[in-house]
Amino acid sequence: MKQQKRILVTGAGGFIGHHLVSRLKADGNWVRGVDIKYPEYQASAADEFEIHDLRKWDECLMATRGGIDQVFNLAADMGGIGYITANHADIARNNILINAHMLEASRQHEVKRFLFSSSACVYAQSKQKDADVAPLKEEDAFPAEPEPGYGWEKLYAEELCRYYYHDYKFETRIVRFHNVYGPLGTYDGGKEKAPAAMSRKVALASNPGEIEVWGDGEQTRSFMYVDDCVEGLIRIMASDCRDALNLGTDELVTINQLVDMVAEVAGKKINKRHNLTGPQGVRGRNSDNSRLRKELGWEPKMPLRQGLAITYPWIEQELRAHGRLPKKGVAEHVAVG
């Protein structure tokens, strides 16, 4: 019988953390979830869920107490491109405090293994200027030229994890997320990622209708479904790889193509109104999964179209439940022309 682990998930009130807690519990582990907020859409499956502000040292010590075997450190101040380009100081300060305190508190409490959730925002901006971008290899983070604020603090925390292994032999794992989406994720308010934002816009549009797209829509990204993300996190934690690993798909699409996929899932005819002054981020970004395949013998599998077919109905249902769309069976306004 597999021995039960005692696992701490920080950021457990957020999107990825909530899904991870559910999976870890389903696998038979004891789980403590910690966040500055409770999960928004459904109760946590954690054995214990505690509210802590992990920017504070004493609260990190509280979170890591009690013989914890593994820490998945997903807690972060983050959001979509609009949010992370407008809040460099707050994001950098908050996340540096969280990551430094969580590493040291975990070491002092003799946690066996610590996983840090980094981001593709650490990659050099000069290597992401073309929409038809070459997939980013892990070594492309150097020479360092990450995105301001969020990218810099993530890259620094990666280095801190390496220092902790070098100086203390504290076992750390580093994962670089590439655009995660799925049900139970933020879909409004400025912190949502592109798949959720486009799903919300399409759901609220008439049929036929029009939505705003930031930039010309030809900027490119790859997107990973949340179940693949959770599977990858568990595999990376269990691996022997201390180097940073990309965790994403290599299915590169333009934002215009993303909108078209969402519209197809919704069964709507949608025109795009491009806002060339809106924040766009880098021109192109894609994940090179060569090292992931080598280290794990696995990579994310869910095609974007299939994942959107699960995600869009959930967002539409949420909008109906909050009165922003008519209930099913009630006549909806249909634009003419």
MOJO-V506175 format. One line per field, one symbol per residue. ss: DSSP state (a for helix, b for strand, c for the rest). psi: psi as a letter, one per 30 degrees, with the letter a starting at -180 (. if undefined). burial: # if it has 16 or more other ideal C-beta (glycine too) atoms within 10 Angstrom, else .. Layout:
ss = ???
psi = ???
burial = ???
//
This chain:
ss = cccccbbbbbccccaaaaaaaaaaaacccbbbbbbccccccccccccbbbbcccccaaaaaaaccccccbbbbcccccccaaaacccaaaaaaaaaaaaaaaaaaaaaccccbbbbbbbaaaccaaaccccccccbcaaaaccccccccaaaaaaaaaaaaaaaaaaacccbbbbbbccbbccccccccccccaaaaaaaaaaaccccbbbbbbcccccbbccbbaaaaaaaaaaaaacccccbbbbcccccbbaaaaaaaaaaaacccbbbbbbccccccccbccbccaaaaaaacccccccaaaaaaaaaaaaaaaaaacccccccccccccccc
psi = kkkkljkkjlgffadeeeeeeeeeeffglkkkkklfllkeflkkgkekkkjkjgfkeefeeeeglhhkekkjifkljlaaeeefffheeeeeeeeeeeeeeeeeeeeeghkekkkkjalffflkffghfkeikkkklefffkkkhlkkceeeeeeeeeeeeeeeeeefhjjlkkkjkjiklllglkglffglleeeeeeeeeeflljlaklkkkafffklllkkkeeeeeeeeeeeeflgjflkkkjllgjklleeeeeeeeeeefhljklkjkjfflkfalekklkjgeeeeeefhllkfjkeeeeefeeeeeeeeeeefggflllkfkkkkkkk.
burial = ....#####################...########..#....###..#..#.##...###.##...##################.##..##.##############.#.#.#############.##..#.#.##.#.##...###.##########.##..#.....###################..#############.#...#.#.###.#.###################...#..#############.#########.#.#.#.......##########.##...#..##.#.#..##.###.###.##.....#............
//
